[in-house]
Amino acid sequence: MDAVSLTVDIPPRPTLYDRLSAGCAARPALRVAVPGAITLVAGILRFWNLGHPHELVFDETYYVKDAWSQWNLGYAAKWPDAADTRFAAGETDIFLDLGSYVVHPPLGKYLIGAGMALFGADSSFGWRFATALFGTAAVLLLYLVALTLTRSIGVAVAASGLMAIDGLAIVLSRVALLDVFVMFFTLLTFWFVLLDRGWMRRRWPWPAASDDDPPHWGRVFWWRPWILAAGCAAGCATAVKWSGLYVLAGVGIYLVVMDVLERRRRGILNWPTDAILRQGPATFVALVPVAFVVYLASWTGWLVTDGGYDRDSADSSPATGFWSWVPLSIQSLWRYHQSMYGFHVGLSAEHGYASPAWQWPLLVRPTSMFYHSLDQADAACGVAGGCVQNIYSMPNPLIWYASVAATVYLVVRFVRRRDWQSGFVLTGIAVTWVPWLLYPERTVFQFYTVVILPFLLLALALAMRDIARPRPDAPEKRVAAQRVLWVLVIAAIALSAFWYPILTATTVPYDFWRLHNWSPTWI
């Protein structure tokens, strides 16, 4: 009797992505519970013991005091000598009436000032409340961006979950600096751009043209509400730091390129001209003017008062000729901006923690923002060899290097496939990193990369999705890939726990602190 061979098809083992998607589809409550749980973890890590240390650390010496005087006067004012110590001791109203020369727009300082007004200017928790709030909200926002981009709950969980535990994101959410606000508004801008993509396709159903009679011109959309929202968000980013201008410009170019490609796909005969010369101006009108209005509105306090730095510079030498009609307050603001531009371009002071932008992917020199040593006799220590408190803007090393590798993978994938998801993420990385390469002599720091971090994590989540995808021809490889991803996630969580005390000024033994010095350029 002939042997009969029986083959049984074994279904592939579902990945974590598959389980999450199936669970959320079966139980709609999970759609809220999953991002809610991730945001809760992010909030705990950012708000726990937020008021420690009760002193101005690193550049808080500028932003906290400027925020409080600006909140009260409408403009940043000067402070007397030794103001940091007196401010931390509760003397918060000793600012002068003289305007202080500040080199960043006002919005970020208004946000910090709002937290101080809510909890008290003498509360270090209040100083940092706004950054912790925006840093936590950014984790939820990244979840929404990833979900909108991929429609995959697994990808959204991977990207936002890793951001929730990443050290750089945690530190910049626990100190009163401006960069976490730039990161939030930049990410919000890109989310609105994603929402515009869906909005446009719903209002321009496919197909747009017949193969027998392709049109010469496509539709021109003057009303694009999500692009209007993107302009508002980019204007807010610029009103915190001028680096938001790169975001505005990058998003504008991205939208034009996407319009060009979309019209070519739809068979429009004059697709380059149609996208650039017809839709391009409409997109500009929706994006740029509202960003300018938002930016200018952030200077309202400076414009409607008389004490701001250089506020009356136009009174002594007003513009003549064509520009004489411009209000003197706007003329003064323009001259102030010229001075600020000169400062930013010429900033090249020596700093022990400076790190040029080309070093950022290598993680050469993270920034120590606070360091305090305690001897054995100190009541908070009691350990032979002494103790240390440190705030160190260190990304999770495993997550960081894996994200950089994933970005390289995404570049290769984009070159081969021209997929729009890769292009979107790479655009975010480009507009938040490449402009800094143009100023190699300028004094910049590794912690600026908190604005790039969400896009790096999106790249990593997309790479993880590709690794975990079904492989009918080699199911054993998929199982091995899943195990590698689990090892990556578990190791990342362990590393975050290992670094967390060094991020949050927690008192630790000096020998434990030294265990984190993996490179001569670290700590």
Secondary structure, DSSP 8 states (H G I E B T S, - for coil): ---------------HHHHHHHHHHH-THHHHHHHHHHHHHHHHHHHTTTT-S-S--TTHHHHHHHHHHHHHHSS-B---TTHHHHHHTT------SSB----S-SHHHHHHHHHHHHH-TT-HHHHHHHHHHHHHHHHHHHHHHHHHHH--HHHHHHHHHHHHH-HHHHHHTTS--SHHHHHHHHHHHHHHHHHHHHHHHHHS-S--S-SSS--S--------HHHHHHHHHHHHHHHH-TTHHHHHHHHHHHHHHHHHHHHHHTT-TTHHHIIIIIIHHHHHHHHHHHHHHHHHHTTHHHHHSS-STTTTHHHHS---GGGGGS-HHHHHHHHHHHHHHHHHHH-----TTB--GGGGGGT----EEEEEEE-TTSTTT--TT-EEEEEE----HHHHHHHHHHHHHHHHHHHHH--HHHHHHHHHHHHHHHHHHT-TTS--BGGGGGTTHHHHHHHHHHHHHHHHS--TT-HHHHHHHHHHHHHHHHHHHHHHHHHHHHHTT--EEHHHHHTT--STT--
